[in-house]
Amino acid sequence: MAAFVAILLLSNVIGAGKVATVRLPLVGDWPFGAGILFFPLSYVIGDVLTEVYGYARARRVIWVGTATVLFMAAMAAIVVALPPAPGWTNQPAYEAEFGQVPRIVLASVCAFWAGEFVNAFVLARMKLWTRGQHLWARTIGSTVVGQGVDSLIFYPLAFWGADGWSDALVLRVLATQWVLKVAWEVALTPVTYLVVGALKRSEGVDVFDADTDFTPFRTRL
């Protein structure tokens, strides 16, 4: 949970608003959101939590993540709004770095909340369908759906019609983010297998959500 929350917060502070480019062979420069480099790790951790400990415990972690993002946004808004001391000249830079655009905060929280719950639900249900076999299919399949929901909510809600963001750019970055997030999951599948296997052996836990209430609006196990 600590790693999950740390990755979530840092991705929102450092990577969410920057569009970088990568040069692709035969294509040229292609834009992508810089947060893609690390944010997908939160989905990998979410997969591990759901696979080993079940949907109910993953649900608690998702709510903790949501609360910490909201607290971060509130703290940033309050600290940025405080009048600077006389002679302190870094207020413009501070506002540029930590000023939270309400629209982006709303988009981030909604996308994260919906995407993570969809990811956990799909993985938990697929675990029942596959009788605990084919972990790779569950982690990749849940990421395809969960990250798709995340990207479909975040980019239009955060940047559609915003200065510097054409409609075409929003769609290109959205599609690129989704493909790269899924690619990250595929690349990290061997690591996921190692971590899941180690946790199941060391803790003797392997939850199947046969009787789980999958509503996201509760925190009881």
C-alpha positions as protocol buffer text, in pm:
chain_id: "A"
residue {
  index: 1
  type: MET
  ca { x: 0 y: 0 z: 0 }
}
residue {
  index: 2
  type: ALA
  ca { x: 285 y: 238 z: 79 }
}
residue {
  index: 3
  type: ALA
  ca { x: 443 y: 179 z: -261 }
}
residue {
  index: 4
  type: PHE
  ca { x: 104 y: 211 z: -431 }
}
residue {
  index: 5
  type: VAL
  ca { x: 32 y: 548 z: -267 }
}
residue {
  index: 6
  type: ALA
  ca { x: 385 y: 682 z: -325 }
}
residue {
  index: 7
  type: ILE
  ca { x: 373 y: 602 z: -698 }
}
residue {
  index: 8
  type: LEU
  ca { x: 25 y: 751 z: -726 }
}
residue {
  index: 9
  type: LEU
  ca { x: 118 y: 1080 z: -559 }
}
residue {
  index: 10
  type: LEU
  ca { x: 448 y: 1126 z: -740 }
}
residue {
  index: 11
  type: SER
  ca { x: 291 y: 1049 z: -1077 }
}
residue {
  index: 12
  type: ASN
  ca { x: 30 y: 1318 z: -1017 }
}
residue {
  index: 13
  type: VAL
  ca { x: 280 y: 1578 z: -894 }
}
residue {
  index: 14
  type: ILE
  ca { x: 558 y: 1519 z: -1145 }
}
residue {
  index: 15
  type: GLY
  ca { x: 425 y: 1354 z: -1455 }
}
residue {
  index: 16
  type: ALA
  ca { x: 58 y: 1421 z: -1517 }
}
residue {
  index: 17
  type: GLY
  ca { x: 70 y: 1753 z: -1702 }
}
residue {
  index: 18
  type: LYS
  ca { x: 377 y: 1717 z: -1922 }
}
residue {
  index: 19
  type: VAL
  ca { x: 365 y: 1597 z: -2280 }
}
residue {
  index: 20
  type: ALA
  ca { x: 697 y: 1453 z: -2397 }
}
residue {
  index: 21
  type: THR
  ca { x: 792 y: 1306 z: -2734 }
}
residue {
  index: 22
  type: VAL
  ca { x: 961 y: 991 z: -2849 }
}
residue {
  index: 23
  type: ARG
  ca { x: 1100 y: 943 z: -3200 }
}
residue {
  index: 24
  type: LEU
  ca { x: 959 y: 628 z: -3359 }
}
residue {
  index: 25
  type: PRO
  ca { x: 1111 y: 465 z: -3667 }
}
residue {
  index: 26
  type: LEU
  ca { x: 915 y: 544 z: -3983 }
}
residue {
  index: 27
  type: VAL
  ca { x: 676 y: 759 z: -3779 }
}
residue {
  index: 28
  type: GLY
  ca { x: 882 y: 1045 z: -3637 }
}
residue {
  index: 29
  type: ASP
  ca { x: 810 y: 1233 z: -3316 }
}
residue {
  index: 30
  type: TRP
  ca { x: 513 y: 1096 z: -3123 }
}
residue {
  index: 31
  type: PRO
  ca { x: 370 y: 1266 z: -2811 }
}
residue {
  index: 32
  type: PHE
  ca { x: 303 y: 1087 z: -2484 }
}
residue {
  index: 33
  type: GLY
  ca { x: 218 y: 1189 z: -2130 }
}
residue {
  index: 34
  type: ALA
  ca { x: 527 y: 1179 z: -1911 }
}
residue {
  index: 35
  type: GLY
  ca { x: 337 y: 1015 z: -1625 }
}
residue {
  index: 36
  type: ILE
  ca { x: 326 y: 695 z: -1831 }
}
residue {
  index: 37
  type: LEU
  ca { x: 683 y: 616 z: -1725 }
}
residue {
  index: 38
  type: PHE
  ca { x: 587 y: 533 z: -1366 }
}
residue {
  index: 39
  type: PHE
  ca { x: 210 y: 550 z: -1310 }
}
residue {
  index: 40
  type: PRO
  ca { x: 144 y: 202 z: -1459 }
}
residue {
  index: 41
  type: LEU
  ca { x: 342 y: 55 z: -1170 }
}
residue {
  index: 42
  type: SER
  ca { x: 42 y: 135 z: -950 }
}
residue {
  index: 43
  type: TYR
  ca { x: -166 y: -98 z: -1167 }
}
residue {
  index: 44
  type: VAL
  ca { x: 95 y: -371 z: -1134 }
}
residue {
  index: 45
  type: ILE
  ca { x: 81 y: -334 z: -755 }
}
residue {
  index: 46
  type: GLY
  ca { x: -298 y: -333 z: -774 }
}
residue {
  index: 47
  type: ASP
  ca { x: -285 y: -660 z: -969 }
}
residue {
  index: 48
  type: VAL
  ca { x: -62 y: -816 z: -703 }
}
residue {
  index: 49
  type: LEU
  ca { x: -291 y: -698 z: -422 }
}
residue {
  index: 50
  type: THR
  ca { x: -604 y: -835 z: -588 }
}
residue {
  index: 51
  type: GLU
  ca { x: -443 y: -1162 z: -699 }
}
residue {
  index: 52
  type: VAL
  ca { x: -297 y: -1248 z: -358 }
}
residue {
  index: 53
  type: TYR
  ca { x: -523 y: -1076 z: -103 }
}
residue {
  index: 54
  type: GLY
  ca { x: -849 y: -1044 z: -296 }
}
residue {
  index: 55
  type: TYR
  ca { x: -1073 y: -765 z: -418 }
}
residue {
  index: 56
  type: ALA
  ca { x: -1184 y: -649 z: -72 }
}
residue {
  index: 57
  type: ARG
  ca { x: -832 y: -566 z: 45 }
}
residue {
  index: 58
  type: ALA
  ca { x: -747 y: -406 z: -287 }
}
residue {
  index: 59
  type: ARG
  ca { x: -1063 y: -197 z: -247 }
}
residue {
  index: 60
  type: ARG
  ca { x: -931 y: -60 z: 83 }
}
residue {
  index: 61
  type: VAL
  ca { x: -602 y: 36 z: -78 }
}
residue {
  index: 62
  type: ILE
  ca { x: -780 y: 210 z: -366 }
}
residue {
  index: 63
  type: TRP
  ca { x: -981 y: 418 z: -119 }
}
residue {
  index: 64
  type: VAL
  ca { x: -662 y: 506 z: 71 }
}
residue {
  index: 65
  type: GLY
  ca { x: -505 y: 615 z: -259 }
}
residue {
  index: 66
  type: THR
  ca { x: -809 y: 826 z: -343 }
}
residue {
  index: 67
  type: ALA
  ca { x: -801 y: 995 z: -2 }
}
residue {
  index: 68
  type: THR
  ca { x: -430 y: 1074 z: -28 }
}
residue {
  index: 69
  type: VAL
  ca { x: -470 y: 1230 z: -373 }
}
residue {
  index: 70
  type: LEU
  ca { x: -751 y: 1451 z: -240 }
}
residue {
  index: 71
  type: PHE
  ca { x: -539 y: 1546 z: 62 }
}
residue {
  index: 72
  type: MET
  ca { x: -245 y: 1629 z: -165 }
}
residue {
  index: 73
  type: ALA
  ca { x: -466 y: 1853 z: -378 }
}
residue {
  index: 74
  type: ALA
  ca { x: -605 y: 2031 z: -70 }
}
residue {
  index: 75
  type: MET
  ca { x: -260 y: 2077 z: 82 }
}
residue {
  index: 76
  type: ALA
  ca { x: -119 y: 2213 z: -245 }
}
residue {
  index: 77
  type: ALA
  ca { x: -408 y: 2458 z: -282 }
}
residue {
  index: 78
  type: ILE
  ca { x: -372 y: 2587 z: 75 }
}
residue {
  index: 79
  type: VAL
  ca { x: 7 y: 2620 z: 72 }
}
residue {
  index: 80
  type: VAL
  ca { x: 16 y: 2789 z: -269 }
}
residue {
  index: 81
  type: ALA
  ca { x: -255 y: 3034 z: -159 }
}
residue {
  index: 82
  type: LEU
  ca { x: -70 y: 3140 z: 156 }
}
residue {
  index: 83
  type: PRO
  ca { x: 69 y: 3496 z: 119 }
}
residue {
  index: 84
  type: PRO
  ca { x: 446 y: 3482 z: 68 }
}
residue {
  index: 85
  type: ALA
  ca { x: 671 y: 3648 z: 325 }
}
residue {
  index: 86
  type: PRO
  ca { x: 823 y: 3985 z: 232 }
}
residue {
  index: 87
  type: GLY
  ca { x: 1140 y: 3934 z: 32 }
}
residue {
  index: 88
  type: TRP
  ca { x: 1055 y: 3577 z: -71 }
}
residue {
  index: 89
  type: THR
  ca { x: 1062 y: 3585 z: -450 }
}
residue {
  index: 90
  type: ASN
  ca { x: 991 y: 3225 z: -541 }
}
residue {
  index: 91
  type: GLN
  ca { x: 610 y: 3242 z: -536 }
}
residue {
  index: 92
  type: PRO
  ca { x: 569 y: 3234 z: -918 }
}
residue {
  index: 93
  type: ALA
  ca { x: 793 y: 2929 z: -946 }
}
residue {
  index: 94
  type: TYR
  ca { x: 617 y: 2764 z: -654 }
}
residue {
  index: 95
  type: GLU
  ca { x: 278 y: 2825 z: -814 }
}
residue {
  index: 96
  type: ALA
  ca { x: 404 y: 2685 z: -1145 }
}
residue {
  index: 97
  type: GLU
  ca { x: 533 y: 2369 z: -977 }
}
residue {
  index: 98
  type: PHE
  ca { x: 265 y: 2297 z: -720 }
}
residue {
  index: 99
  type: GLY
  ca { x: -38 y: 2496 z: -825 }
}
residue {
  index: 100
  type: GLN
  ca { x: -318 y: 2247 z: -876 }
}
residue {
  index: 101
  type: VAL
  ca { x: -556 y: 2304 z: -1164 }
}
residue {
  index: 102
  type: PRO
  ca { x: -896 y: 2194 z: -1027 }
}
residue {
  index: 103
  type: ARG
  ca { x: -991 y: 2041 z: -1361 }
}
residue {
  index: 104
  type: ILE
  ca { x: -682 y: 1820 z: -1369 }
}
residue {
  index: 105
  type: VAL
  ca { x: -727 y: 1718 z: -1005 }
}
residue {
  index: 106
  type: LEU
  ca { x: -1088 y: 1620 z: -1072 }
}
residue {
  index: 107
  type: ALA
  ca { x: -990 y: 1428 z: -1385 }
}
residue {
  index: 108
  type: SER
  ca { x: -707 y: 1251 z: -1207 }
}
residue {
  index: 109
  type: VAL
  ca { x: -916 y: 1141 z: -910 }
}
residue {
  index: 110
  type: CYS
  ca { x: -1210 y: 1024 z: -1124 }
}
residue {
  index: 111
  type: ALA
  ca { x: -986 y: 837 z: -1370 }
}
residue {
  index: 112
  type: PHE
  ca { x: -778 y: 672 z: -1100 }
}
residue {
  index: 113
  type: TRP
  ca { x: -1080 y: 568 z: -893 }
}
residue {
  index: 114
  type: ALA
  ca { x: -1274 y: 421 z: -1183 }
}
residue {
  index: 115
  type: GLY
  ca { x: -973 y: 263 z: -1356 }
}
residue {
  index: 116
  type: GLU
  ca { x: -839 y: 93 z: -1044 }
}
residue {
  index: 117
  type: PHE
  ca { x: -1176 y: -49 z: -942 }
}
residue {
  index: 118
  type: VAL
  ca { x: -1240 y: -180 z: -1294 }
}
residue {
  index: 119
  type: ASN
  ca { x: -891 y: -332 z: -1299 }
}
residue {
  index: 120
  type: ALA
  ca { x: -943 y: -506 z: -963 }
}
residue {
  index: 121
  type: PHE
  ca { x: -1292 y: -628 z: -1056 }
}
residue {
  index: 122
  type: VAL
  ca { x: -1186 y: -773 z: -1391 }
}
residue {
  index: 123
  type: LEU
  ca { x: -883 y: -949 z: -1240 }
}
residue {
  index: 124
  type: ALA
  ca { x: -1084 y: -1096 z: -952 }
}
residue {
  index: 125
  type: ARG
  ca { x: -1358 y: -1223 z: -1184 }
}
residue {
  index: 126
  type: MET
  ca { x: -1108 y: -1365 z: -1432 }
}
residue {
  index: 127
  type: LYS
  ca { x: -937 y: -1550 z: -1147 }
}
residue {
  index: 128
  type: LEU
  ca { x: -1263 y: -1733 z: -1085 }
}
residue {
  index: 129
  type: TRP
  ca { x: -1320 y: -1801 z: -1454 }
}
residue {
  index: 130
  type: THR
  ca { x: -969 y: -1941 z: -1502 }
}
residue {
  index: 131
  type: ARG
  ca { x: -970 y: -2126 z: -1166 }
}
residue {
  index: 132
  type: GLY
  ca { x: -651 y: -1948 z: -1069 }
}
residue {
  index: 133
  type: GLN
  ca { x: -462 y: -2041 z: -1384 }
}
residue {
  index: 134
  type: HIS
  ca { x: -305 y: -1817 z: -1648 }
}
residue {
  index: 135
  type: LEU
  ca { x: -203 y: -1524 z: -1429 }
}
residue {
  index: 136
  type: TRP
  ca { x: -61 y: -1345 z: -1733 }
}
residue {
  index: 137
  type: ALA
  ca { x: -405 y: -1338 z: -1898 }
}
residue {
  index: 138
  type: ARG
  ca { x: -562 y: -1187 z: -1585 }
}
residue {
  index: 139
  type: THR
  ca { x: -303 y: -916 z: -1532 }
}
residue {
  index: 140
  type: ILE
  ca { x: -290 y: -812 z: -1896 }
}
residue {
  index: 141
  type: GLY
  ca { x: -664 y: -844 z: -1953 }
}
residue {
  index: 142
  type: SER
  ca { x: -751 y: -639 z: -1645 }
}
residue {
  index: 143
  type: THR
  ca { x: -498 y: -373 z: -1747 }
}
residue {
  index: 144
  type: VAL
  ca { x: -640 y: -348 z: -2099 }
}
residue {
  index: 145
  type: VAL
  ca { x: -982 y: -269 z: -1952 }
}
residue {
  index: 146
  type: GLY
  ca { x: -878 y: -72 z: -1644 }
}
residue {
  index: 147
  type: GLN
  ca { x: -620 y: 147 z: -1815 }
}
residue {
  index: 148
  type: GLY
  ca { x: -862 y: 199 z: -2101 }
}
residue {
  index: 149
  type: VAL
  ca { x: -1119 y: 338 z: -1858 }
}
residue {
  index: 150
  type: ASP
  ca { x: -850 y: 548 z: -1687 }
}
residue {
  index: 151
  type: SER
  ca { x: -730 y: 705 z: -2012 }
}
residue {
  index: 152
  type: LEU
  ca { x: -1080 y: 756 z: -2153 }
}
residue {
  index: 153
  type: ILE
  ca { x: -1176 y: 953 z: -1843 }
}
residue {
  index: 154
  type: PHE
  ca { x: -857 y: 1145 z: -1765 }
}
residue {
  index: 155
  type: TYR
  ca { x: -745 y: 1299 z: -2094 }
}
residue {
  index: 156
  type: PRO
  ca { x: -1078 y: 1428 z: -2225 }
}
residue {
  index: 157
  type: LEU
  ca { x: -1183 y: 1551 z: -1880 }
}
residue {
  index: 158
  type: ALA
  ca { x: -846 y: 1716 z: -1809 }
}
residue {
  index: 159
  type: PHE
  ca { x: -742 y: 1859 z: -2145 }
}
residue {
  index: 160
  type: TRP
  ca { x: -1029 y: 1865 z: -2397 }
}
residue {
  index: 161
  type: GLY
  ca { x: -1050 y: 2226 z: -2515 }
}
residue {
  index: 162
  type: ALA
  ca { x: -759 y: 2339 z: -2294 }
}
residue {
  index: 163
  type: ASP
  ca { x: -495 y: 2582 z: -2424 }
}
residue {
  index: 164
  type: GLY
  ca { x: -223 y: 2399 z: -2617 }
}
residue {
  index: 165
  type: TRP
  ca { x: -431 y: 2083 z: -2648 }
}
residue {
  index: 166
  type: SER
  ca { x: -598 y: 2032 z: -2983 }
}
residue {
  index: 167
  type: ASP
  ca { x: -866 y: 1764 z: -3012 }
}
residue {
  index: 168
  type: ALA
  ca { x: -630 y: 1558 z: -3225 }
}
residue {
  index: 169
  type: LEU
  ca { x: -352 y: 1586 z: -2966 }
}
residue {
  index: 170
  type: VAL
  ca { x: -584 y: 1473 z: -2686 }
}
residue {
  index: 171
  type: LEU
  ca { x: -686 y: 1167 z: -2885 }
}
residue {
  index: 172
  type: ARG
  ca { x: -328 y: 1084 z: -2987 }
}
residue {
  index: 173
  type: VAL
  ca { x: -197 y: 1111 z: -2632 }
}
residue {
  index: 174
  type: LEU
  ca { x: -495 y: 911 z: -2499 }
}
residue {
  index: 175
  type: ALA
  ca { x: -435 y: 628 z: -2744 }
}
residue {
  index: 176
  type: THR
  ca { x: -60 y: 635 z: -2690 }
}
residue {
  index: 177
  type: GLN
  ca { x: -102 y: 627 z: -2312 }
}
residue {
  index: 178
  type: TRP
  ca { x: -331 y: 328 z: -2328 }
}
residue {
  index: 179
  type: VAL
  ca { x: -102 y: 129 z: -2558 }
}
residue {
  index: 180
  type: LEU
  ca { x: 207 y: 211 z: -2353 }
}
residue {
  index: 181
  type: LYS
  ca { x: 37 y: 127 z: -2023 }
}
residue {
  index: 182
  type: VAL
  ca { x: -62 y: -215 z: -2156 }
}
residue {
  index: 183
  type: ALA
  ca { x: 289 y: -262 z: -2296 }
}
residue {
  index: 184
  type: TRP
  ca { x: 431 y: -184 z: -1950 }
}
residue {
  index: 185
  type: GLU
  ca { x: 210 y: -451 z: -1799 }
}
residue {
  index: 186
  type: VAL
  ca { x: 323 y: -706 z: -2056 }
}
residue {
  index: 187
  type: ALA
  ca { x: 690 y: -618 z: -1999 }
}
residue {
  index: 188
  type: LEU
  ca { x: 654 y: -648 z: -1621 }
}
residue {
  index: 189
  type: THR
  ca { x: 464 y: -978 z: -1629 }
}
residue {
  index: 190
  type: PRO
  ca { x: 771 y: -1184 z: -1525 }
}
residue {
  index: 191
  type: VAL
  ca { x: 820 y: -953 z: -1224 }
}
residue {
  index: 192
  type: THR
  ca { x: 452 y: -986 z: -1136 }
}
residue {
  index: 193
  type: TYR
  ca { x: 484 y: -1366 z: -1142 }
}
residue {
  index: 194
  type: LEU
  ca { x: 786 y: -1353 z: -909 }
}
residue {
  index: 195
  type: VAL
  ca { x: 622 y: -1118 z: -659 }
}
residue {
  index: 196
  type: VAL
  ca { x: 287 y: -1298 z: -658 }
}
residue {
  index: 197
  type: GLY
  ca { x: 455 y: -1637 z: -617 }
}
residue {
  index: 198
  type: ALA
  ca { x: 677 y: -1514 z: -334 }
}
residue {
  index: 199
  type: LEU
  ca { x: 385 y: -1356 z: -145 }
}
residue {
  index: 200
  type: LYS
  ca { x: 161 y: -1661 z: -179 }
}
residue {
  index: 201
  type: ARG
  ca { x: 437 y: -1889 z: -51 }
}
residue {
  index: 202
  type: SER
  ca { x: 549 y: -1667 z: 237 }
}
residue {
  index: 203
  type: GLU
  ca { x: 204 y: -1567 z: 362 }
}
residue {
  index: 204
  type: GLY
  ca { x: 4 y: -1874 z: 269 }
}
residue {
  index: 205
  type: VAL
  ca { x: -268 y: -1657 z: 116 }
}
residue {
  index: 206
  type: ASP
  ca { x: -442 y: -1699 z: -220 }
}
residue {
  index: 207
  type: VAL
  ca { x: -789 y: -1543 z: -210 }
}
residue {
  index: 208
  type: PHE
  ca { x: -1064 y: -1637 z: -455 }
}
residue {
  index: 209
  type: ASP
  ca { x: -1349 y: -1384 z: -459 }
}
residue {
  index: 210
  type: ALA
  ca { x: -1631 y: -1636 z: -498 }
}
residue {
  index: 211
  type: ASP
  ca { x: -1859 y: -1469 z: -240 }
}
residue {
  index: 212
  type: THR
  ca { x: -1726 y: -1114 z: -253 }
}
residue {
  index: 213
  type: ASP
  ca { x: -1953 y: -812 z: -273 }
}
residue {
  index: 214
  type: PHE
  ca { x: -1790 y: -618 z: -554 }
}
residue {
  index: 215
  type: THR
  ca { x: -1946 y: -282 z: -479 }
}
residue {
  index: 216
  type: PRO
  ca { x: -1672 y: -18 z: -453 }
}
residue {
  index: 217
  type: PHE
  ca { x: -1868 y: 177 z: -189 }
}
residue {
  index: 218
  type: ARG
  ca { x: -1754 y: -5 z: 121 }
}
residue {
  index: 219
  type: THR
  ca { x: -1429 y: -75 z: 305 }
}
residue {
  index: 220
  type: ARG
  ca { x: -1520 y: -380 z: 512 }
}
residue {
  index: 221
  type: LEU
  ca { x: -1347 y: -706 z: 420 }
}
